[in-house]
């Protein structure tokens, strides 16, 4: 039997990029990735977060503030 590990996903949107990271419950880095700040990039970022590996589902703050999707 395998044990399930929990993690936390975070998104930091910038003018040209969306940086997505997953950390453990105690803040240890698990993985991260960067995507363009476009509608397609935002969709890829969300798809990347909800894959069984690297970690938990999350949201992408596209369309708000500096990280606006076109």
URPE-V156662 format. One record per pair of residues at least 12 apart in sequence whose C-alpha atoms are under 6 Angstrom apart, sorted by sequence separation. I is the first residue (numbers start at 0). J is the second residue. If there is no record, write none. Layout:
I_J ; I_J
//
This chain:
8_20 ; 19_31 ; 8_21 ; 19_32 ; 7_21 ; 18_32 ; 7_22 ; 18_33 ; 6_22 ; 17_33 ; 6_23 ; 17_34 ; 6_24 ; 16_34 ; 17_35 ; 16_35 ; 17_36 ; 15_35 ; 16_36 ; 15_36 ; 38_68 ; 37_68 ; 38_69 ; 36_68 ; 37_69 ; 14_65 ; 13_65 ; 14_66 ; 13_66 ; 12_66
//
